[in-house]
Amino acid sequence: MADAPTILVVDDDPGIREYLDSLLSLQGYGVVSANGGVEALARIDNGLNPDVVILDIMMPDMDGIKTLTHIREEAVDLPVIMLSGVGQTATVVKAMKAGAYDYIDKSFEVDELQMAVEKALERRRLVKEIQQLKTRLKRQEEADPIVGVSPALQAMTELLDNIADTDVTVLVDGESGVGKELVARRLHRKSSRREQRFVKINCAALPPDLLESELFGYEKGAFTGALKRKEGKFEYAHLGTIFLDEIGELSLGLQAKLLQVLQDREFARLGGNETITVDVRVVCATNRNLREAVDNKEFREDLYYRLNVVNIRVPSLSDRREDVPLLTRFFLHKYAEKYGRTRTEVSDQLMAHFLSYQWPGNVRELENLVKRLVILDDERFIFSEFREKNVNPASPMHTPLSTGDPLAGVDLDSGAVISLKEIAHKAAVEVERRMIAAVLQQTNWNRRKAANILDVSYKTLLTKIRECGLEKR
């Protein structure tokens, strides 16, 4: 059973303290009393963490307003209910401006006190939930990094980090599922705007009229159903970053309005005349060829150049196959932890399929496949999916890994028996060699740092370096 909420009662009148103690204890609360502001603050300094404070306004030595001010310095979100006497209206107003949550008259009814305490506790609970949600969101951002050591990915992340702490508009392009949103979030997280909002909107998910009101807001009466003013995503993202996904799907009319925002940093709400000025970092993403869309008169050329100040191309997964094992391990651990499962590895045979597959859905497809594997905990379902897709690690229709390909020298038309297990082992060894080589190059041959990145012991890494013939020459 959860602990009862703790209420700190602060009043210089012992009779009132005893009455409140008895009353609140009967209602199931834990009660701590203090005879004045000095004692109350001393209790808080010594580790008392009350859920609600009931604080008398008029006390000698340190009155309620001063006590409230000190409490606010230590605990911004702690709800404080002020106890007021007759004729203290002006003081009550002052207390509310100083951060009191509520007030009750000393001639209160029992139900009135109970209601005030319950409302304060509900507020306390909501504040804690919001804080926990923010913490989870932050952890989620940190739990979804850009994973990989391939040269293509390293070049992209180096460019990302170089421009992150600037205000230039960025156009992120790449195939569907490559992780364009992760790129946008990394830009935000590495910038000076990191403490402000990151606001995402999918331009393909809404019809043009609704999208305009979402982006720029509207005034009361702007259209049927506009019962009150609503701020748009650009206003909401003020001082932060706005991520416009699928920017190529914007209508020409909205393109013109977006161009105005990029040029002048100002716009008007739908149905309004007031000019709204915003300071927002704009990051856009598309899987369309915008240059081709410009040539076809489907996208404004002036907007294209405004958006394309810096272009970041996210490589497809088939262009960075050495990252497949790292991504697989990352998603295995992520979903094993999320769903309380134990699977944190795949067989060599399944990895061979992963390495030979073209991944048309890119990282998103790999993540969804690994998620199913973790939940079902049976590779047979995954092999069945690959059979339906006609995926075979010995199939010539798929792109080989590179030099050192495990299929090198295998005559697929000779009729000879091909050992799937042997091919899988060769594929795993080759990928391991390439991965170790890439990490060593990334760390400038700092073997201890490389061992940490690869999550192996220093001794194991030295052995692997010798086995793979990677001794530095």
Order of alpha helices (4+ residues) and beta strands (2+ residues): beta-alpha-beta-alpha-beta-alpha-beta-alpha-beta-alpha-alpha-beta-alpha-beta-alpha-alpha-beta-alpha-beta-beta-beta-alpha-alpha-beta-alpha-alpha-alpha-alpha-alpha-alpha-alpha
